[in-house]
Amino acid sequence: MLERIKSLHLQMADNGFATGIRSVRDWEDCIRYNLCFDNYKKLSDFQEHNESMCRHYNLGESEKTEPNLKKWATNISKVRVINDYDKFNNLFN
């Protein structure tokens, strides 16, 4: 089904399971809220404004929680990249 929808970009939660799930729920609420007030009649109307809705939400302009982009940028230094296969196996086996 997704193959038939053009210009659909999937963003996988990669900042921890619980935080990712919470962010997806908040994102769905944000979209639901915008759909109620903007009265989109077609999917193409929604697609046209989706980027600005996501930007608005991720910048934290809803004032509900700390902005996602700020949270993710702050945690960048905590990411550990392991390119060595043996090190990876030692840590996670």
C-alpha positions as CSV (number, residue, x, y, z in Angstrom):
1,M,0.0,0.0,0.0
2,L,2.7,2.5,0.9
3,E,4.3,2.0,-2.5
4,R,1.3,3.6,-4.1
5,I,1.5,6.8,-2.1
6,K,4.0,9.2,-3.6
7,S,6.3,11.4,-1.5
8,L,5.5,9.6,1.8
9,H,8.4,9.8,4.2
10,L,8.4,7.4,7.2
11,Q,10.2,8.6,10.3
12,M,11.1,5.7,12.5
13,A,11.3,6.3,16.3
14,D,15.0,5.9,17.0
15,N,15.3,7.8,20.3
16,G,14.2,5.1,22.6
17,F,11.1,3.0,22.5
18,A,9.0,4.8,25.2
19,T,9.9,8.3,24.0
20,G,9.3,7.3,20.4
21,I,5.9,5.9,21.2
22,R,4.9,9.0,23.2
23,S,6.1,11.2,20.3
24,V,4.0,9.3,17.8
25,R,0.9,9.7,20.0
26,D,1.5,13.4,20.4
27,W,2.1,13.8,16.6
28,E,-1.2,12.0,16.0
29,D,-3.0,14.3,18.4
30,C,-1.4,17.3,16.7
31,I,-2.6,16.1,13.3
32,R,-6.1,15.3,14.6
33,Y,-6.3,18.8,16.1
34,N,-5.2,20.5,12.9
35,L,-7.6,18.4,10.8
36,C,-10.5,19.6,12.9
37,F,-9.8,23.3,12.5
38,D,-8.4,23.4,9.0
39,N,-11.2,21.4,7.5
40,Y,-9.2,19.5,4.8
41,K,-11.5,17.8,2.3
42,K,-8.9,15.7,0.5
43,L,-5.7,13.9,1.3
44,S,-3.9,16.3,-1.1
45,D,-5.0,19.2,1.1
46,F,-3.5,17.6,4.2
47,Q,-0.3,16.6,2.3
48,E,0.2,20.2,1.3
49,H,0.3,21.4,4.9
50,N,1.8,18.3,6.6
51,E,5.3,19.7,6.6
52,S,4.4,22.9,8.4
53,M,2.3,20.9,11.0
54,C,5.2,18.6,11.7
55,R,7.6,21.6,12.0
56,H,5.2,23.4,14.3
57,Y,4.8,20.3,16.5
58,N,8.6,19.4,16.6
59,L,9.6,22.9,17.5
60,G,7.4,22.6,20.6
61,E,5.1,25.5,19.7
62,S,2.3,23.6,21.4
63,E,3.9,24.5,24.7
64,K,2.8,21.0,26.0
65,T,6.3,19.5,26.4
66,E,9.9,20.2,25.7
67,P,10.4,20.6,21.9
68,N,11.4,17.3,20.3
69,L,14.1,18.9,18.1
70,K,15.7,20.4,21.2
71,K,15.5,17.1,23.1
72,W,17.0,15.1,20.2
73,A,19.7,17.7,19.6
74,T,20.7,17.6,23.3
75,N,21.0,13.8,23.2
76,I,23.2,13.7,20.2
77,S,26.3,13.6,22.3
78,K,25.0,10.5,24.1
79,V,24.8,8.5,20.9
80,R,27.4,5.8,20.7
81,V,28.3,4.6,17.2
82,I,30.0,1.2,17.1
83,N,31.5,0.3,13.8
84,D,33.5,-2.7,15.0
85,Y,31.5,-5.9,14.7
86,D,33.4,-7.6,17.6
87,K,32.8,-4.7,20.0
88,F,29.2,-4.7,19.1
89,N,28.8,-8.4,19.8
90,N,30.7,-8.1,23.2
91,L,28.3,-5.3,24.3
92,F,25.0,-6.8,23.1
93,N,25.4,-10.6,23.4
